């Protein structure tokens, strides 16, 4: 079936007139089928949906007007050949494509494209198979639409949880592939997803298919002689075991970037450690953050802290437990220190709350728990909790699942701190140093308060650095609050850059500003990326503007907001 003729999208792709667009859509429809093409012709289609039901047309957490980061159409390829055919059609037109896997990407722009009117390629809708779970090698090979929840369910349904776990982020509904490409994190010892991936299959802007690492080495059985298309051929047997292969390591080029469409990803699974214990340590005072972080650094480096632990501010846990109105009768005012203490007392939490887990058989856990308790006892007033010491619905009970690779959706609740709650993440990196943590807390909380928004934040501890995740929650039906939230992130980016802190990932609206801060030696980093971009994607079809990298024929100033 062919789509009804001449439907005008709300937003045409950059540089494309309506007649060209319609011809293009007709051609795409004949490739993927009408059921896989949706042209966005009316604001009735631009519905924010929900986490459970994402709509893929735009960013549902819109910090600017709802239709700024809007797709012209959403197209779901059925397979690699479809993706290649679409790329071939887009090239002569320089038509911008914006690949997503699941398109939730919550707080960083959702499914919305950086350039209004780009064609959103919904890779996950039809390409959603778990291609392999290898128990001996402890890895999986997945297509774009496989979520963390899907993989967990697979492990449960196949009685594999006693052997393998999947590391999961705060929410289980995102894709393994999309999250890894964004360099997202989870909270088991395998929390750094990019570090734990092995092997990518990519449709390049030319339409050619490439496998990275050991995947570039052909299978000795010569599957091409069996009549298999490249994408259906078995991978080299080490492709999911050794990520680097030979020669330049290119996988990083496909993360937070715009150089290709990833169609398969290998991912390491975490071997069941043979025992598990989560815990929480609460610290009563704001300034305890300093000592806590300085205690964490050597423990984390030595892997006494085995997983990616978090130190959460009291507002974050409070927001999971209830909306702002359940704690204060002055919801229009920023929550002050006295109220924070009252909330902490009510919830039996500290100003800062540290969540971690211990992995291994009983004697191993005993030894590590002894070391951890001993170290943190140096902080006056520190209290130690296991899951059963906390009430039903506690954040520790949620984290207990997350840190053993069982995905949940409970952390969604902090977005409802405010009515019509939406959010934006501000995520600067810093050394694991008490002084840095205190200084980042001071500046981010002060700027939040200047914007008349509550500070909600958590420090996530990697191997040698912290991702400080500031959750900027705003009422998306309140234009003034949105302006303040936007002002806040823009101001914080510059504040932090001035102190040597840069962000690890960001929302569409501020990608250019952040790339502008990574400007050492006359911006050689961006210029090198532009060189690669223009060589690999000369027509600039792939996600123009992603991470502040623009094709040569775009006038970047016209797109910066
Ligand atoms: P999630 O699965 O967490 O909802 P998304 O599907 O929204 O994440 O993907 C996040 C980002 O990762 C996208 O905005 C895009 O930049 C990139 N991305 C996702 N899937 C692909 C893909 N298959 N190929 C290339 N880039 C992708």
Boltz pocket constraint, residues with backbone or C-beta under 6 A from the ligand:
constraints:
  - pocket:
      binder: B
      contacts: [[A, 99], [A, 100], [A, 101], [A, 102], [A, 103], [A, 104], [A, 105], [A, 106], [A, 110], [A, 111], [A, 112], [A, 123], [A, 144], [A, 173], [A, 174], [A, 175], [A, 176], [A, 177], [A, 178], [A, 179], [A, 181], [A, 182], [A, 254], [A, 257], [A, 260], [A, 261], [A, 262], [A, 263], [A, 543], [A, 546]]
      max_distance: 6.0
